[in-house]
Amino acid sequence: MIDYIQPDYEVVRNKDLCIKCKVCVRQCANEVHQYDEKRDVLYADNSKCVNCHRCVTLCPAKALKIVKTDHCFKPSANYTTEIIKDIYRQADTGGVLLSSMGTPKDYPVYWDKMLINASQVTNPSIDPLREPMEIKTFLGRKPETVKYREDGSIEVEKFPNLELKTPIMFSAMSYGSISKNAHLSLARAAEQLGIFYNTGEGGLHEDLYKYSLNTIVQVASGRFGVHEDYLNAGQAIEIKIGQGAKPGIGGHLPGKKIGPEVSRTRMIPMGTDAISPAPHHDIYSIEDLRQLVFSLKEATNYKKPIIVKIAAVHNIAAIASGIARSGADIIAIDGIRGGTGAAPSRIRDNVGMPIELALAAVDTRLRDEGIRNNVGLVVAGSIRSSADVVKAIALGADAVYIGTPALLALGCHLCRSCHAGKCNWGIATQNPELVRRLNPDIGYKRLVNLVNAWSHEIMEMMGGMGINSIEALRGNRLMLRGIGLSEKELEILGIKHAGE
Amino acid sequence: MDEIERMVNEVDEKYREGNVRIPSGCAICGYFSKKGRALPAIDAVDAMAYMHDRSNGLGGGFAGYGIYPDFPDHYAFHIFYDNEHAREETESFLKIRFDISNMERIPTKKVYGISGAPLIWRYFGRLEPEVKAHTELDEEEYVCQTVIHINTKIKGAYVFSSGKNMGVFKGVGFPEDVGEYYRLGDYKGYCWTAHGRYPTNTPGWWGGAHPFNILNYTIVHNGEISSYDANRRFMEIYGYKCTLLTDTEVITYIIDYLNRKRKLKLEDVAKVIAPPFWSQIEKMEEKEREKLTTLRNMYASLLITGPFSIILGYTGGMMALNDRLKLRSMVAAEKDDVTYVASEECAIRSICPNPDRTWSPAGGEPVIVELEKEGR
């Protein structure tokens, strides 16, 4: 059969620099680099290259680079190279196209169209190097009323809350989609940072139970790895209804990533694709969600907040309102640009909406209905920097989840090939040889560094606004102005345009 | 002011309070007799004159408590009208809900520096028993909603004082001129608070001057808060409409919500809006730590950041409070049964040259004084 598909990238080897040490050959799990002993030459099979930069980064002679191929189809703005190749690929296999990580399509990034305020003259900015700057955050339902006891102490209805030292958590990424060393790095970093990581729907490896105080356990439609000890192992339970990268369908773990340990943790057979049902088969409507929320609360003695995670879809405000009345303590919303370990490409690239619009719509709706304090609000789906965090909180979020930035900190180069299971960086793979490449002792420190750096930047920006407590930033939309946005976009975001 | 004068003095509505958010710097002062002695209002006028440079002539005002001993149980409505039509409409609205015992123009005098005054009337009334019997709201809430209705629905009318046995007197001008304009030399009360305004907008609307009042609460405030929109959006969840877009308005609503509706003690209200830092809370003994953690968490969006000093007046009490970093000056003093608070010590010494004690209250530490209860 003719292979219609030409490589996207070309490996360029500078022969003057190359010392033929063959590190590239040994490092590339995709077997791009090969050494021909007879001719004493190194050559590359470009068709296998995913552009993950492992060889480039490790080449001691700095002799390698990867470039986008200039080989091209006749240019068309309509039938682009990607479209043509996808059609060839489907004609070859008859299958649904799979891809990984967040959509590469250029949907508007509203974070980049909002500007942050700062103090001048009429009130002072606050210097975070010299004054206390508070970013501690509580997530969960808040009581409304206080009763005084005779001794002057107060009595309030207690709801379980999560306490975060900084308003950033690690998104759900399952053991299976990522490696044990990646999970271990996340867990240890969460512990050091005073925040939480999230197991995803892959259960919890027995070696990670000791990080219980910084763990959120997830219950998804496949119910993989769910049992009583697991539910009680975390500080909160997240019901995953949907994910920003693939609204409307369930999780997808290719069989080649399911080895003995993943199989035992997930409680599923080795080597079979783990495809979660699209819906939870005990939740066909909002009143069913309430029953699952309370089943989980019963199972954990009402001691743990329940998070309901949903993908941002068109009717998000009404859905969130329903969830806020379902007994859930926290709503997590994931936008269209959110990452994934494997998703059908068409769904990833076309279903859902940007998190910024979903967040603004939900926060406004919950306030209009007077139920904003019933729930904490966590957003995810491409929070790329501390500035995105500040903007999310000013729009109304309590905290954010980060996934892709955490993986980048661990060495991910966003080659978007997680579903292949051959991650050269030891993150999105279960191949023991590859997993060993990710050293959790180093990985967790890099995660700690990243989140600490963001926290410092958040404090700097808050101080500039004259705000010394994160709760005074939350929902403080006057601190944002739009730039280059239409009236309608400004209306939905609930902000004014720059200059107004 | 007649229509001809009005045309001359007409301000650009575009920059009025409510149409645009106006930060503003200020001078404040207040004093309170714990024994309930009737203190002269003129002291407040004199004290404000000493802080002349903290105002810019775009607003001044005073609030007095215990000033209407002849009508102690009547709501005293002070209302600005732009024209006679607004007055007629408002009066007919009030008369079907309140039994009005007395109505009059508030006595004023011509003063150099005060111009563009609206029609200023006051009414003493009690809620009609019939209305009280039929409303689902409690009486205070009903009165509060009446005021909000007049201020938002009747064009050209603005209720700027609505408590019992208390009153607000305010206008555009320097505070000492406003005091003279309202003939405050004729008034006495157990508590007075005062405000001189330094807004960053140009027009100056009489309704936009301070103190800001709702029922018996009055607030004078100096500062610009950076938490404004977080506070405003939280209050709007609970049905408050922030129509003036000023800091003072939202602070008043926060206190009304926490103290009147949620029955929080004022010292705890202070701990919500200017709480100790987490690092301080963590070092407290367990009971206090738990209480402050709970309050900070449940009313997180009512924490106020940015510089402020406020004096809250209420029936039988006065509370002064600084932001937790103390980014605004505020000095307190005591002499016999009277407690003084002001932006600057010179203002206090101008009316009380030898106080028994002066101190600078720490950020977030409220100064609360209340009338001594009989028999104590």
Interface residues (C-beta under 8 A of the other chain):
Chain A: S119 T122 N123 P124 I126 E131 P132 E134 K136 F138 K142 P143 E144 T145 V146 Y148 S153 I154 V156 N161 R367 G370 R372 N373 M465 G466 I467 N468 S469 E471 A472 L473 R474 G475 N476 R477 L478 M479
Chain B: R21 P23 G25 T200 G223 E224 I225 S226 S227 Y228 D229 A230 N231 R233 F234 E236 I237 Y238 R262 K263 L264 K265 D268 F277 W278 S279 K287 K291 T294 L295 R296 N297 M298 Y299 A300 S301 L303 I304 T305 G306 P307 R324 L325 L327
